[in-house]
Amino acid sequence: MDSFHRAFDPPPLAATPESGATFDEHEELKAILRAGSALFDSQTVGRITAGARSFPLLVASIGSRDPLAPAVGFFGGIHGLERIGTQLILAYMRALLFRLEWDGLLHLQLQKVKLVFMPIVNPGGMWAHTRANPQGVDLMRNAPQKAESGVPFLAGGQTLSALLPWYCGRPGAPMETESTALLQVVHEQLASRPFSLALDCHSGYGFDDSLWFPYAKTRRLMANLPEMFALKTMLEQSHPHHDYRFEPQSNQYLLHGDLWDRAYDHAPAGHVFLPMTLELGSWLWIRKNPRQLFSRHGIFNPIKVHRTKRVLRRHADLLDFLARAAFAAPNWLPPAERRAQLTKLAMAYWRPRRV
């Protein structure tokens, strides 16, 4: 047990191999993968440079090796300033390792489901304390599709300059390395299965915590609306006091180049792939501590230690719920004869909220 705990201790910074490139979340991820080397399958799916520094794009998975088993992917750090989402995933990974020492039910669950983790999609941005990647591209606006109607000025994605926020990248250019790597992980490890879920953790929009799902490019509803409505209903029944606003992202605003729109549209026909974005409402933290407005870090993350701990506690149940939902997918996925009814219920529930 002591040796297992010591495996989480990060090495001295001088011992890191990536040309001195390091930050706390990066070191914690490596420590977790060291401690769980016998349990996690880890791989490097790309490498990016930030000045003279180099960072691997790390992905880890645990659980069933059956390529048809249901899977859940947890993603974070697409925006380098939104560290709290990465911290939430890392806390969940660490808790899994400790639970596997004693939790027999978790062992049984992982025999039938696969969990995939990519907690730091944008290590260059996180290291540099920027929202965008080292090339100035907002990765969540980097896919090639355009919104079907008007988007918010600049915030919906712009191609004018990397010097302005929300830069999509140069028109016609290939997607950024980080975006390509994320979509590759989704294609190979999630959407290729008959059933999969994805949760991408962000922060910074509004006073409420939201669960958004495709689409961001259009106000049309996704083809898997019955399955998403069934999942929403099950979350409400299992956690009746949750505070998530569960809705299509288009209920809030449209944007160009959303990666999850791209991933969803390219899932194989007949497969159920349900991607969601957890948007932690950082305006609440700012209201409680207005001085955070004067810090780029404070605009997107809780500053007070007790608030950070509260966020990590509060949302751990959601990650565990999704893992259980994937395990039990055959028990709740609607049969063909019920999908039409659920579609009507979902449209009645979500359409009145459209702007």
PAPARO-175282 format. One record per residue (C-alpha): x, y, z negated; residue in three letters; residue number from 1. Coordinates in nm, 4 decimals. Layout:
> X_Y_Z_ala_NUM
...
END
This chain:
> 0.0000_0.0000_0.0000_met_1
> 0.2728_0.2508_-0.0896_asp_2
> 0.4558_0.1883_0.2371_ser_3
> 0.1289_0.2415_0.4252_phe_4
> 0.0762_0.5772_0.2527_his_5
> 0.4375_0.6816_0.3114_arg_6
> 0.3901_0.6224_0.6850_ala_7
> 0.1752_0.9356_0.6912_phe_8
> 0.4607_1.1537_0.5720_asp_9
> 0.5913_1.3505_0.8725_pro_10
> 0.9641_1.3343_0.9481_pro_11
> 1.1799_1.6448_0.9090_pro_12
> 1.1116_1.8840_1.1946_leu_13
> 1.4643_1.8428_1.3261_ala_14
> 1.3901_1.4752_1.3876_ala_15
> 1.1102_1.5371_1.6345_thr_16
> 1.2044_1.4305_1.9879_pro_17
> 1.0055_1.6801_2.1972_glu_18
> 1.2752_1.9505_2.2257_ser_19
> 1.1753_2.0989_1.8907_gly_20
> 0.8091_2.1370_1.9921_ala_21
> 0.5863_2.0782_1.6938_thr_22
> 0.2908_2.2062_1.4963_phe_23
> 0.0977_2.0665_1.2022_asp_24
> -0.1764_1.8860_1.3946_glu_25
> 0.0761_1.7343_1.6343_his_26
> 0.2833_1.6029_1.3445_glu_27
> -0.0242_1.4622_1.1712_glu_28
> -0.1364_1.2804_1.4848_leu_29
> 0.2069_1.1199_1.5201_lys_30
> 0.2033_1.0246_1.1522_ala_31
> -0.1373_0.8574_1.1894_ile_32
> -0.0201_0.6646_1.4938_leu_33
> 0.2905_0.5510_1.3059_arg_34
> 0.0847_0.4345_1.0088_ala_35
> -0.1668_0.2608_1.2335_gly_36
> 0.0764_0.1210_1.4884_ser_37
> -0.0529_-0.2318_1.4266_ala_38
> -0.4140_-0.1210_1.4803_leu_39
> -0.4153_0.1632_1.7323_phe_40
> -0.3249_0.1184_2.0965_asp_41
> -0.1606_0.4475_2.1862_ser_42
> -0.0402_0.5812_2.5189_gln_43
> 0.0886_0.8987_2.6780_thr_44
> -0.1350_1.0020_2.9680_val_45
> 0.0608_1.3085_3.0721_gly_46
> 0.3180_1.5598_2.9624_arg_47
> 0.3007_1.9353_2.9708_ile_48
> 0.5606_2.2049_2.9210_thr_49
> 0.5308_2.5289_2.7275_ala_50
> 0.8394_2.7349_2.7991_gly_51
> 1.1382_2.5194_2.7089_ala_52
> 0.9214_2.2825_2.5071_arg_53
> 0.7500_1.9619_2.6128_ser_54
> 0.4469_1.7880_2.4673_phe_55
> 0.2971_1.4444_2.5381_pro_56
> -0.0760_1.4086_2.5901_leu_57
> -0.1510_1.1327_2.3414_leu_58
> -0.4496_0.8980_2.3466_val_59
> -0.5207_0.6254_2.0932_ala_60
> -0.7868_0.3563_2.0827_ser_61
> -0.8994_0.0978_1.8317_ile_62
> -1.1523_-0.1828_1.8393_gly_63
> -1.2819_-0.4255_2.0973_ser_64
> -1.0686_-0.5098_2.4000_arg_65
> -1.3715_-0.6311_2.5943_asp_66
> -1.3976_-0.3997_2.8989_pro_67
> -1.7790_-0.4255_2.8797_leu_68
> -1.8009_-0.3349_2.5101_ala_69
> -1.9643_0.0007_2.4272_pro_70
> -1.7232_0.2820_2.3489_ala_71
> -1.7104_0.6258_2.1905_val_72
> -1.4546_0.8903_2.2789_gly_73
> -1.3586_1.1722_2.0411_phe_74
> -1.1864_1.4747_2.1952_phe_75
> -1.0543_1.7997_2.0500_gly_76
> -0.8168_2.0853_2.1021_gly_77
> -0.9253_2.1714_2.4568_ile_78
> -0.9064_2.5309_2.3392_his_79
> -0.5821_2.5747_2.1505_gly_80
> -0.7224_2.8255_1.9015_leu_81
> -1.0029_2.5913_1.7905_glu_82
> -0.7949_2.3808_1.5549_arg_83
> -1.0789_2.2772_1.3234_ile_84
> -1.2153_2.0348_1.5855_gly_85
> -0.8788_1.8602_1.6097_thr_86
> -0.8538_1.8518_1.2312_gln_87
> -1.1967_1.6868_1.2099_leu_88
> -1.0931_1.4068_1.4463_ile_89
> -0.7592_1.3554_1.2705_leu_90
> -0.9351_1.3320_0.9339_ala_91
> -1.1685_1.0685_1.0783_tyr_92
> -0.8789_0.8688_1.2232_met_93
> -0.6967_0.8753_0.8916_arg_94
> -1.0104_0.7683_0.7043_ala_95
> -1.0570_0.4765_0.9447_leu_96
> -0.7115_0.3454_0.8659_leu_97
> -0.7683_0.3600_0.4908_phe_98
> -1.1147_0.2018_0.5231_arg_99
> -0.9737_-0.0851_0.7266_leu_100
> -0.7784_-0.1914_0.4162_glu_101
> -1.1023_-0.2862_0.2414_trp_102
> -1.4092_-0.2317_0.4631_asp_103
> -1.5174_-0.5666_0.6031_gly_104
> -1.8207_-0.4149_0.7781_leu_105
> -1.5936_-0.1762_0.9671_leu_106
> -1.3853_-0.4708_1.0851_his_107
> -1.7007_-0.6383_1.2162_leu_108
> -1.8094_-0.3174_1.3868_gln_109
> -1.4763_-0.2758_1.5632_leu_110
> -1.5009_-0.6280_1.7015_gln_111
> -1.7929_-0.5081_1.9160_lys_112
> -1.7140_-0.1418_1.9908_val_113
> -1.4123_0.0592_2.1056_lys_114
> -1.3187_0.4018_1.9686_leu_115
> -1.1006_0.6302_2.1807_val_116
> -0.9270_0.9398_2.0442_phe_117
> -0.7701_1.2343_2.2264_met_118
> -0.7505_1.4906_1.9447_pro_119
> -0.5145_1.7406_2.1123_ile_120
> -0.6016_1.7892_2.4787_val_121
> -0.4204_2.1242_2.4958_asn_122
> -0.1042_2.0917_2.2831_pro_123
> 0.0689_2.3795_2.4619_gly_124
> -0.2136_2.6169_2.3769_gly_125
> -0.2355_2.4932_2.0193_met_126
> 0.1394_2.5357_1.9731_trp_127
> 0.1283_2.8884_2.1186_ala_128
> -0.1936_2.9873_1.9340_his_129
> -0.3786_3.0568_2.2581_thr_130
> -0.7197_2.9494_2.3809_arg_131
> -0.5893_2.8683_2.7295_ala_132
> -0.3158_2.6256_2.8290_asn_133
> 0.0409_2.7511_2.8994_pro_134
> -0.0642_2.8500_3.2529_gln_135
> -0.3399_3.0735_3.1154_gly_136
> -0.6215_2.8429_3.2309_val_137
> -0.9300_2.7834_3.0189_asp_138
> -0.9505_2.4064_3.0526_leu_139
> -1.3246_2.3963_2.9819_met_140
> -1.3791_2.6022_3.2985_arg_141
> -1.1241_2.4237_3.5139_asn_142
> -1.3333_2.1652_3.7031_ala_143
> -1.4075_2.2553_4.0676_pro_144
> -1.7884_2.2835_4.0521_gln_145
> -1.9664_2.6194_4.0376_lys_146
> -2.2770_2.7111_3.8404_ala_147
> -2.5968_2.7161_4.0442_glu_148
> -2.7051_3.0579_3.9141_ser_149
> -2.5630_3.3585_3.7310_gly_150
> -2.3138_3.3128_3.4485_val_151
> -2.2129_3.5592_3.1747_pro_152
> -1.9561_3.8123_3.2967_phe_153
> -1.6047_3.6692_3.2475_leu_154
> -1.7218_3.4238_2.9774_ala_155
> -1.8902_3.2022_3.2354_gly_156
> -1.5545_3.1537_3.4057_gly_157
> -1.3543_3.3877_3.6290_gln_158
> -1.0879_3.3491_3.8994_thr_159
> -0.9554_3.7048_3.8902_leu_160
> -0.6471_3.6618_3.6747_ser_161
> -0.4867_3.4476_3.4065_ala_162
> -0.4324_3.7718_3.2164_leu_163
> -0.8065_3.7819_3.1477_leu_164
> -0.9836_3.5296_2.9229_pro_165
> -1.1903_3.2375_3.0561_trp_166
> -0.9713_3.1936_3.3661_tyr_167
> -1.0839_2.8946_3.5757_cys_168
> -0.7564_2.8634_3.7668_gly_169
> -0.6718_2.9542_4.1231_arg_170
> -0.9570_2.8684_4.3646_pro_171
> -0.8806_2.5495_4.5542_gly_172
> -0.5852_2.4558_4.3326_ala_173
> -0.5710_2.1089_4.1712_pro_174
> -0.7047_2.0836_3.8193_met_175
> -0.4585_2.1370_3.5371_glu_176
> -0.2636_1.8391_3.4014_thr_177
> -0.4625_1.8419_3.0774_glu_178
> -0.8003_1.8497_3.2531_ser_179
> -0.6990_1.5708_3.4893_thr_180
> -0.5753_1.3589_3.1991_ala_181
> -0.8996_1.4015_3.0046_leu_182
> -1.1112_1.3015_3.3051_leu_183
> -0.8829_1.0038_3.3668_gln_184
> -0.9301_0.8839_3.0082_val_185
> -1.3067_0.9248_3.0391_val_186
> -1.3164_0.7390_3.3712_his_187
> -1.0944_0.4488_3.2641_glu_188
> -1.1894_0.3999_2.9002_gln_189
> -1.5468_0.5278_2.8651_leu_190
> -1.7628_0.5762_3.1747_ala_191
> -1.6406_0.2513_3.3314_ser_192
> -1.8407_0.0646_3.0646_arg_193
> -2.2163_0.0006_3.0779_pro_194
> -2.2627_0.2276_2.7750_phe_195
> -2.0435_0.4991_2.6260_ser_196
> -2.0602_0.8210_2.4304_leu_197
> -1.8226_1.1161_2.4057_ala_198
> -1.7953_1.3946_2.1499_leu_199
> -1.5802_1.6993_2.2241_asp_200
> -1.5195_1.9171_1.9171_cys_201
> -1.5096_2.2974_1.9552_his_202
> -1.5778_2.6042_1.7420_ser_203
> -1.6599_2.9691_1.7772_gly_204
> -2.0168_3.0186_1.9027_tyr_205
> -2.2980_3.1404_1.6802_gly_206
> -2.4036_3.0917_1.3193_phe_207
> -2.5348_2.7384_1.3778_asp_208
> -2.3609_2.4115_1.4523_asp_209
> -2.4742_2.2817_1.7896_ser_210
> -2.4672_1.9573_1.9830_leu_211
> -2.4722_2.0418_2.3537_trp_212
> -2.5012_1.8021_2.6436_phe_213
> -2.4930_1.8442_3.0235_pro_214
> -2.5602_2.0481_3.2091_tyr_215
> -2.3674_2.3732_3.1806_ala_216
> -2.3761_2.4405_3.5568_lys_217
> -2.7523_2.4233_3.6075_thr_218
> -3.0818_2.4403_3.4242_arg_219
> -3.1823_2.1101_3.5794_arg_220
> -3.2061_1.8283_3.3263_leu_221
> -2.9667_1.5344_3.3244_met_222
> -3.0686_1.1948_3.4607_ala_223
> -3.0108_1.0293_3.1223_asn_224
> -3.2489_1.2612_2.9401_leu_225
> -3.4501_0.9668_2.7916_pro_226
> -3.1372_0.8149_2.6400_glu_227
> -3.0221_1.1516_2.5022_met_228
> -3.3651_1.2183_2.3526_phe_229
> -3.3652_0.8729_2.1929_ala_230
> -3.0218_0.9449_2.0434_leu_231
> -3.1408_1.2834_1.9111_lys_232
> -3.4470_1.1214_1.7544_thr_233
> -3.2369_0.8532_1.5930_met_234
> -2.9980_1.1138_1.4481_leu_235
> -3.2912_1.3040_1.2976_glu_236
> -3.4369_0.9883_1.1480_gln_237
> -3.1013_0.8699_1.0093_ser_238
> -2.9849_1.2122_0.8866_his_239
> -3.3068_1.4105_0.8379_pro_240
> -3.1301_1.7054_0.6756_his_241
> -2.8716_1.7684_0.9450_his_242
> -2.8434_2.1245_1.0742_asp_243
> -2.7380_2.0639_1.4347_tyr_244
> -2.9122_2.2431_1.7188_arg_245
> -2.9302_1.9568_1.9700_phe_246
> -2.9952_2.0808_2.3247_glu_247
> -2.8667_2.1140_2.6828_pro_248
> -2.5849_2.3658_2.6988_gln_249
> -2.7790_2.5535_2.9671_ser_250
> -3.0264_2.6560_2.6976_asn_251
> -2.7538_2.8928_2.5776_gln_252
> -2.5626_2.9944_2.8914_tyr_253
> -2.4297_2.8619_3.2216_leu_254
> -2.0637_2.8393_3.3166_leu_255
> -1.8414_2.7348_3.6032_his_256
> -1.6103_2.4351_3.5868_gly_257
> -1.7364_2.2504_3.2797_asp_258
> -1.5311_1.9321_3.2374_leu_259
> -1.8173_1.7325_3.0878_trp_260
> -2.0487_1.8173_3.3756_asp_261
> -1.7752_1.6838_3.6029_arg_262
> -1.7238_1.3684_3.3959_ala_263
> -2.0958_1.2992_3.3717_tyr_264
> -2.1591_1.3451_3.7448_asp_265
> -1.8760_1.1039_3.8296_his_266
> -1.9861_0.8218_3.5984_ala_267
> -2.0616_0.5011_3.7909_pro_268
> -2.4206_0.4547_3.8978_ala_269
> -2.6194_0.2436_3.6546_gly_270
> -2.3902_0.3185_3.3594_his_271
> -2.5148_0.5199_3.0635_val_272
> -2.2535_0.7812_2.9692_phe_273
> -2.3685_1.0434_2.7185_leu_274
> -2.1172_1.3256_2.6635_pro_275
> -2.1775_1.5856_2.3942_met_276
> -1.9990_1.8948_2.2706_thr_277
> -1.9974_1.9729_1.9002_leu_278
> -1.9829_2.3518_1.8768_glu_279
> -1.9072_2.4523_1.5179_leu_280
> -2.0604_2.7937_1.4484_gly_281
> -1.7668_3.0003_1.3279_ser_282
> -1.9705_3.3216_1.2922_trp_283
> -2.0934_3.1860_0.9587_leu_284
> -1.7358_3.1675_0.8278_trp_285
> -1.6745_3.5229_0.9472_ile_286
> -1.9904_3.6478_0.7765_arg_287
> -1.8698_3.4971_0.4507_lys_288
> -1.5190_3.6360_0.4978_asn_289
> -1.5282_3.9357_0.7374_pro_290
> -1.1524_3.9816_0.7207_arg_291
> -1.1216_3.6785_0.9475_gln_292
> -1.2208_3.9040_1.2380_leu_293
> -0.8709_4.0489_1.2294_phe_294
> -0.7102_3.7098_1.2937_ser_295
> -0.7273_3.5074_1.6155_arg_296
> -0.7112_3.1958_1.4003_his_297
> -0.9888_3.3236_1.1734_gly_298
> -1.2323_3.3885_1.4579_ile_299
> -1.2456_3.0162_1.5381_phe_300
> -1.1551_2.8376_1.2133_asn_301
> -1.2396_2.8527_0.8432_pro_302
> -0.9527_3.0183_0.6563_ile_303
> -1.0415_2.9342_0.2987_lys_304
> -0.9211_2.5865_0.1997_val_305
> -1.2505_2.4927_0.0352_his_306
> -1.4418_2.5840_0.3530_arg_307
> -1.2121_2.3710_0.5664_thr_308
> -1.2683_2.0773_0.3335_lys_309
> -1.6432_2.1354_0.3480_arg_310
> -1.6418_2.1282_0.7286_val_311
> -1.4421_1.8058_0.7360_leu_312
> -1.6820_1.6431_0.4878_arg_313
> -1.9947_1.7740_0.6524_arg_314
> -1.9310_1.6418_1.0010_his_315
> -1.7665_1.3075_0.9227_ala_316
> -2.1153_1.1517_0.9101_asp_317
> -2.1788_1.2577_1.2702_leu_318
> -1.8684_1.0791_1.3974_leu_319
> -1.9600_0.7690_1.2016_asp_320
> -2.3188_0.7866_1.3299_phe_321
> -2.1989_0.7888_1.6914_leu_322
> -1.9749_0.4879_1.6307_ala_323
> -2.2689_0.2994_1.4806_arg_324
> -2.5010_0.4109_1.7606_ala_325
> -2.2611_0.2685_2.0181_ala_326
> -2.2365_-0.0590_1.8251_phe_327
> -2.6163_-0.0868_1.8116_ala_328
> -2.6880_0.0449_2.1626_ala_329
> -2.8938_-0.2604_2.2724_pro_330
> -3.1278_-0.1973_1.9790_asn_331
> -3.2244_0.1591_2.0717_trp_332
> -3.1586_0.2246_2.4403_leu_333
> -3.5039_0.2674_2.5960_pro_334
> -3.6256_-0.0065_2.8315_pro_335
> -3.7215_0.0928_3.1847_ala_336
> -4.0940_0.1018_3.1100_glu_337
> -4.0432_0.3557_2.8271_arg_338
> -3.8099_0.5987_3.0065_arg_339
> -4.0912_0.7913_3.1766_ala_340
> -4.2652_0.8545_2.8452_gln_341
> -3.9426_0.9669_2.6800_leu_342
> -3.8689_1.1960_2.9727_thr_343
> -4.2014_1.3743_2.9207_lys_344
> -4.1341_1.4091_2.5479_leu_345
> -3.7831_1.5398_2.6111_ala_346
> -3.8994_1.7930_2.8697_met_347
> -4.1710_1.9170_2.6354_ala_348
> -3.9150_1.9498_2.3567_tyr_349
> -3.6338_2.1224_2.5460_trp_350
> -3.7934_2.3189_2.8305_arg_351
> -3.9646_2.5836_2.6124_pro_352
> -3.6207_2.6861_2.4824_arg_353
> -3.4928_2.7752_2.8269_arg_354
> -3.4032_3.1346_2.9024_val_355
END
